[in-house]
Amino acid sequence: MSIKKLIVAAMLAASAFTIEPAVVLAADLPDFARIVESEGKAVVNVSTTSTIKQNVSSLPEGMEGDPFFEFFRRFAPQQQQERQERSLGSGFIISADGYLLTNAHVVARADEITVTLTDKREFKAKVIGSDARTDVALLKIEAKDLPVARLGNMADVRVGEWVLAIGSPFGFENTVTSGIVSAKNRLLPDENFVPFLQTDAAVNPGNSGGPLFNMKGEVIGINSQIYSRSGGFMGISFSIPIDVAMNVADQLKATGKVSRGRIGVAIQELSKDLAASFGLSKPAGALVNEVEKKSPADKAGLRAGDIILSVAGQAVASSSDLPRLIGAIRPGQPVALEVWRNRASLKLSVVPEELKNEDARTAQREYRAPQATPDAQNMKQLGLALAELTPQQLAKAGIKYGLQVRRASGLAARAGVQAGDVIVGLGGEAISSFGQFKAAVTGAPKGSTLALQVLRQGMTLFIPLTIGGEE
């Protein structure tokens, strides 16, 4: 067969198949325009004016080159000058009589707050209350029959669903951006009370305080923070879940402040090895490594080595969940805890007290490794050289028992034990002598993992140590 006949045959064969172009139905795409039209009227622009006072030198200009400039600069009287600082943010109305939500950092230090609606009406706003821990502020304007944002249910939010943000980035009011929910319950450094929604909707300075909508037109979050190395949007933004925000708003409206519970424990995250050492099948819960004396936890019977599995029936998936769950409980209200102890579950009841600003950490004592210690006793199979502390050293450290780590190598060093650590327990059980520690270690089955409780720089923590592993 000639080449020409081959080409014709190939063309005829190809014509027998029909390739349909891809068709995307409009119904399959989110209708952002509908949400903007129906819900955008409840979004507002929040602008603030602050008076900044600063001291300036009273020296006349042009003296910089004078040889006595430095002398006069140090001793010349200072004059106080004032300058006006303006900032922009966003917010949304939650009641027809003028209550609205924004970020606390938007209105911090503001002398005057102006709220502008989409119909260009302007109102002076009053701060009913703000909460720096969650970055939520409740404002009030004197108006009636205002458009109100509909609020969503966080339990229905799914990772991957479309979301819409409306705000005033860089002062461009009523700007609309879209994206998806990238993650839920995202915890940021020093943000223990907010399980953030992470999205990739473009958020920039000026968007702060604005609403994050789902495709039903319901507000599911308040845009609050971005992750950026440039100062602008880089694909990651964070929103305060609406249930957290409304809990704060309700308290601010009722009392002007937010009350949170605390029980007085120091906690750490459970690793897989630590969970196994306590007999747990998975690393879920908050491991208690210290209980503050006379605290609600102490009165309830909690102790170091306990693992808190749930609070009022809500699971503690990780240690970072505990401050949020306890903080949401009103002080003085009893709450049920499910605790894992001695490889079994038990129920305890604790009555949280009010969290104060100074309650950032529970253990405040300072401890330095003793300069002089008795002769070390070696446990070569673990890579540990240990020494019992004298009564004077124990009193200085504020503890009743302890073995000081003189040297750590091999298994112990790889596990994270450091020279200067003081071993105070195994799995929550007190260790009072080297003999007791050695008996517990040598009696453990090969390949098992022990939870080594150590004191380091005034705080206790658990370190998983595998017995009989590779050296």
C-alpha positions in Angstrom: 0.0 0.0 0.0 1.3 3.4 -1.0 2.0 6.1 1.6 -0.9 8.2 0.2 -3.3 5.3 0.7 -2.1 4.8 4.2 -2.7 8.5 5.1 -6.2 8.3 3.6 -7.0 5.1 5.6 -5.8 6.7 8.8 -8.0 9.8 8.2 -11.0 7.7 7.6 -10.4 5.7 10.7 -10.0 8.8 12.8 -13.2 10.3 11.5 -15.1 7.3 13.0 -14.4 8.7 16.5 -15.9 12.0 17.7 -14.0 13.9 20.4 -16.4 16.1 22.4 -14.9 19.3 23.8 -14.9 19.6 27.6 -18.1 21.3 28.8 -18.2 23.0 32.2 -21.7 23.8 33.4 -22.2 27.1 35.1 -24.2 25.3 37.8 -21.0 23.4 38.8 -19.2 26.6 39.7 -19.8 28.6 42.9 -22.0 31.7 42.5 -19.9 34.3 44.2 -21.9 37.1 42.7 -25.1 35.9 44.4 -23.4 36.0 47.8 -21.9 39.4 47.3 -25.3 40.8 46.2 -27.3 39.2 49.1 -24.8 39.4 51.9 -22.3 42.1 51.0 -24.4 44.8 52.5 -23.6 43.6 56.0 -19.9 44.2 55.5 -18.5 47.5 56.7 -15.3 49.5 56.5 -13.7 50.3 59.9 -11.3 53.3 60.0 -9.6 54.5 63.1 -7.8 57.7 64.2 -5.2 57.5 67.0 -3.2 60.3 68.6 0.5 59.4 69.1 2.5 61.5 71.5 6.3 61.6 71.2 9.2 63.6 72.6 11.3 65.7 70.2 14.3 67.8 70.7 13.8 71.6 70.9 17.1 72.2 69.1 16.8 74.3 65.9 17.2 72.6 62.6 20.6 72.8 60.9 22.7 72.2 64.1 23.8 68.7 63.2 27.2 69.9 62.0 27.9 72.0 65.1 30.7 70.7 67.3 28.4 71.2 70.4 25.5 69.5 68.8 25.9 66.3 70.8 26.1 68.2 74.1 23.0 70.3 73.4 21.2 67.2 72.1 21.6 65.5 75.5 20.8 68.4 77.7 18.3 70.5 75.7 14.7 70.4 76.9 12.4 67.9 75.1 9.1 69.0 73.6 6.1 66.7 73.3 4.4 66.6 70.0 1.3 64.9 68.8 0.6 63.3 65.5 -2.4 61.6 64.0 -2.2 58.0 63.0 -4.9 56.4 60.8 -5.6 52.7 60.1 -8.1 50.8 58.1 -9.9 47.5 58.7 -13.1 45.7 58.0 -16.0 44.3 60.0 -19.6 43.0 59.7 -22.9 43.7 61.3 -24.4 41.0 63.6 -27.6 42.7 64.8 -30.0 45.1 63.2 -29.6 47.6 66.1 -25.9 48.2 65.3 -23.6 45.6 66.9 -20.7 44.5 64.7 -17.6 42.4 64.9 -14.0 43.2 63.9 -10.5 42.4 65.1 -9.3 43.7 68.4 -6.0 44.8 66.7 -8.0 47.0 64.3 -9.4 49.2 67.1 -6.5 49.0 69.6 -5.5 52.4 70.9 -8.1 54.1 68.7 -9.4 57.5 69.8 -12.1 57.6 67.1 -13.7 54.9 65.1 -15.7 55.4 62.0 -17.8 52.7 60.4 -18.8 53.1 56.8 -21.6 51.1 55.2 -21.8 50.0 51.6 -24.4 52.7 51.0 -21.7 55.3 52.1 -23.4 56.1 55.4 -20.9 56.8 58.2 -21.3 56.3 61.9 -19.1 56.8 64.9 -18.6 53.6 66.8 -18.0 52.7 70.4 -16.0 49.7 71.6 -18.2 47.6 73.8 -15.2 45.3 74.6 -12.3 43.6 73.0 -10.3 40.4 73.7 -6.7 40.4 72.7 -6.4 36.6 73.3 -8.8 35.8 70.4 -8.4 39.2 68.6 -12.1 39.8 68.6 -13.7 43.2 69.3 -17.4 44.1 69.6 -18.5 47.6 68.4 -21.8 49.5 68.5 -23.1 52.1 66.2 -26.4 54.1 66.7 -28.5 52.9 63.9 -31.6 50.7 63.2 -32.8 48.3 60.6 -29.3 47.5 59.4 -28.5 44.5 57.1 -27.3 41.6 59.2 -24.8 38.9 58.3 -26.1 35.3 58.6 -23.9 33.1 60.8 -22.8 29.5 59.9 -22.2 26.4 61.8 -18.5 25.4 62.2 -19.4 21.7 62.5 -20.5 21.8 58.9 -17.3 23.4 57.5 -15.3 21.0 55.4 -11.7 21.2 54.2 -11.7 21.9 50.5 -15.0 23.8 50.3 -15.2 27.2 48.6 -15.1 30.4 50.7 -15.4 34.1 50.0 -13.8 37.0 51.8 -15.0 40.6 51.6 -13.0 43.5 53.1 -10.9 46.6 52.4 -7.4 45.5 51.5 -5.0 48.5 51.4 -8.2 50.7 51.6 -9.9 49.3 48.5 -13.3 48.9 50.2 -15.7 46.1 49.3 -13.0 44.0 47.7 -14.1 40.4 47.1 -11.6 37.4 47.0 -12.2 33.7 47.0 -10.5 30.4 47.8 -11.0 27.2 49.7 -10.7 26.1 53.3 -7.1 24.7 53.4 -7.3 23.3 57.0 -9.3 23.4 60.2 -8.2 23.7 63.8 -4.9 25.3 62.8 -3.0 26.4 65.9 -0.4 29.2 65.7 2.4 30.0 68.1 1.2 31.7 71.3 -2.4 31.3 70.1 -3.8 28.6 72.5 -7.4 29.7 72.4 -8.2 29.9 68.7 -8.4 26.9 66.4 -8.0 28.9 63.2 -9.5 28.2 59.8 -6.7 28.3 57.2 -7.7 29.4 53.7 -6.0 30.5 50.5 -8.4 33.3 49.9 -6.4 36.5 49.3 -6.2 38.5 52.5 -4.1 41.6 52.9 -3.7 44.5 55.3 -7.2 46.1 55.6 -9.0 42.8 55.3 -8.6 42.3 59.1 -11.9 42.0 60.8 -13.9 41.2 57.6 -16.1 38.1 57.2 -15.3 34.8 55.6 -18.4 33.4 53.9 -19.3 29.8 52.9 -21.3 29.1 49.7 -24.5 29.4 51.6 -23.7 33.0 52.3 -23.1 32.4 56.0 -20.2 33.9 57.9 -17.9 31.1 59.2 -14.9 33.2 60.3 -13.3 36.5 60.8 -10.3 37.2 58.7 -7.5 37.9 61.1 -3.9 36.9 60.1 -1.7 36.0 57.2 1.5 34.1 56.9 3.9 36.2 54.9 7.6 36.8 54.4 6.9 39.9 52.3 4.1 41.7 54.3 1.6 40.8 51.6 -0.5 37.8 50.7 1.5 34.6 50.0 -1.4 32.0 49.8 -2.0 31.4 53.5 -4.5 33.3 55.6 -6.2 32.5 58.9 -9.7 33.2 60.2 -11.2 33.1 63.7 -14.0 30.5 63.7 -17.4 32.2 64.1 -18.4 30.1 67.1 -15.3 31.2 68.9 -16.0 34.9 67.9 -19.6 34.8 69.0 -18.8 33.2 72.3 -16.4 36.2 72.9 -19.0 38.7 71.6 -21.7 37.4 73.9 -19.5 37.8 76.9 -18.3 41.2 75.9 -21.9 42.3 75.4 -23.0 41.0 78.8 -20.0 42.0 81.0 -17.5 43.9 78.8 -14.9 41.3 79.4 -14.1 37.6 78.7 -13.7 35.1 81.5 -11.8 31.9 80.9 -11.2 28.8 83.0 -7.9 27.4 84.1 -7.1 24.2 86.1 -3.4 24.7 86.8 -1.5 22.0 84.9 1.6 22.0 82.7 1.1 19.8 79.7 3.0 18.4 76.8 2.3 16.7 73.5 2.1 12.9 73.3 4.4 11.2 70.9 3.8 7.7 69.6 6.5 6.3 71.9 5.2 8.1 75.0 1.7 6.9 74.3 2.9 3.4 74.0 4.8 3.7 77.3 1.5 4.6 79.1 -0.4 1.8 77.4 -2.4 4.0 74.9 -3.0 2.7 71.4 -2.6 6.1 69.8 -1.0 9.5 70.7 -4.2 11.4 71.6 -4.7 13.5 74.7 -2.8 16.0 76.8 0.0 14.6 79.0 0.2 16.3 82.4 3.8 16.8 83.4 3.1 19.1 86.4 0.2 20.0 88.7 0.2 23.4 90.4 -0.2 23.0 94.2 -3.6 24.0 95.5 -4.9 24.5 92.0 -8.2 23.2 90.7 -6.4 20.2 89.2 -4.6 19.4 92.4 -7.9 19.6 94.3 -9.5 17.3 91.7 -6.8 14.7 92.2 -4.9 15.1 88.9 -1.3 14.2 89.0 1.8 14.2 86.8 1.6 11.3 84.3 -2.1 11.5 83.8 -3.3 11.9 80.3 -6.5 14.0 79.8 -8.5 12.3 77.1 -11.7 14.5 77.1 -13.2 17.6 78.6 -17.0 17.6 79.1 -17.3 14.8 76.6 -15.2 16.6 73.9 -12.1 14.6 72.8 -8.7 16.1 73.4 -7.0 15.2 70.1 -3.7 16.9 71.0 -2.3 18.8 74.0 -3.1 22.1 72.3 -6.8 21.4 72.5 -6.8 21.4 76.3 -6.3 25.2 76.9 -9.1 26.0 74.4 -11.5 23.5 75.9 -10.8 24.5 79.5 -10.7 28.2 78.6 -14.3 27.9 77.1 -15.7 26.8 80.5 -16.9 29.5 82.8 -14.9 29.7 86.1 -16.7 28.0 89.0 -18.6 25.6 86.7 -17.7 21.9 87.4 -16.6 19.9 84.4 -16.0 16.2 83.8 -12.6 15.0 82.7 -11.8 11.6 81.3 -8.2 10.7 82.4 -5.9 7.8 81.5 -4.0 6.6 84.5 -2.2 3.2 85.2 -3.3 1.9 81.8 -7.0 2.5 82.6 -9.6 5.2 82.1 -11.2 7.1 85.0 -13.5 10.0 85.5 -12.6 13.1 87.5 -14.5 16.4 88.2 -12.7 19.7 88.3 -13.9 23.2 88.9 -11.9 25.7 86.9 -10.9 29.0 88.3 -10.6 32.3 86.3 -7.5 32.6 84.1 -5.5 35.7 84.9 -3.1 37.5 82.5 -0.2 36.4 84.6 -1.2 32.7 84.4 0.9 32.2 81.2 2.7 29.3 82.8 2.1 27.3 85.9 5.6 26.6 87.1 7.6 29.7 88.0 10.5 28.3 90.0 14.0 28.6 88.6 16.4 25.7 88.8 20.0 25.5 87.9 22.1 22.3 87.9 24.1 21.9 91.1 27.8 22.7 90.7 28.9 20.0 93.1 27.3 16.5 93.2 28.1 13.1 94.8 29.8 10.5 92.7 27.9 9.4 89.7 26.4 5.9 89.3 26.5 4.6 85.8 23.8 2.8 83.7 25.9 2.0 80.6 23.1 0.2 78.8 21.1 3.5 78.7 24.1 5.9 78.4 23.3 7.6 81.7 25.6 8.7 84.6 23.3 9.7 87.6 23.8 11.1 91.0 21.4 11.4 93.9 20.8 15.0 95.1 21.6 16.1 98.6 18.8 17.5 100.8 20.2 21.0 100.3 20.1 20.6 96.5 16.6 19.2 96.6 15.4 22.1 98.7 17.1 24.6 96.3 15.4 22.9 93.4 12.0 22.9 95.2 11.6 19.1 94.8 11.4 16.2 97.3 13.4 13.6 95.2 15.6 13.5 92.1 18.5 12.0 90.3 20.8 14.4 88.5 22.0 13.5 85.0 25.8 14.0 85.1 26.3 12.7 81.5 24.0 11.5 78.8 25.1 9.5 75.7 23.9 6.7 73.5 20.2 5.8 74.0 19.6 8.5 76.6 21.1 11.3 74.5 19.2 10.2 71.4 16.0 10.2 73.3 16.6 13.8 74.4 18.0 13.5 77.9 20.5 16.2 78.7 23.2 16.7 81.3 21.8 18.8 84.1 18.3 17.2 83.8 16.9 15.9 87.1 15.0 12.6 86.8 12.0 12.8 89.2 9.8 10.0 88.0 9.0 7.1 85.6 5.5 7.3 84.1 4.3 9.6 86.8 5.6 7.4 89.6 8.1 9.1 91.9 11.7 8.0 91.8 13.5 8.6 95.2 16.7 6.7 94.8 19.2 5.3 92.2 18.3 1.7 93.4 14.6 2.2 92.7 15.4 3.7 89.3 17.8 0.9 88.4 15.3 -1.8 89.5 12.5 -0.2 87.4 14.7 0.0 84.3 16.3 -3.5 84.6 12.9 -5.0 85.2 11.3 -3.6 82.1 11.0 -5.9 79.1 13.5 -5.5 76.3 12.1 -3.1 73.6 9.6 -1.5 75.9 9.4 2.3 76.3 9.5 4.1 79.6 8.2 7.6 80.2 11.1 9.4 81.9 9.9 12.4 83.9 12.6 15.0 84.1 13.0 18.5 85.6 14.7 21.0 83.2 15.0 24.7 83.7 12.2 24.8 86.2 9.7 22.8 84.1 9.0 19.1 84.0 8.5 17.0 80.9 8.3 13.4 79.8 10.9 11.8 77.5 10.3 8.4 75.9 13.2 6.1 76.6 13.3 2.7 74.8 14.9 -0.1 76.8 17.3 -2.5 74.9 17.2 -0.6 71.7 20.2 -0.2 69.3 23.2 1.5 70.8 
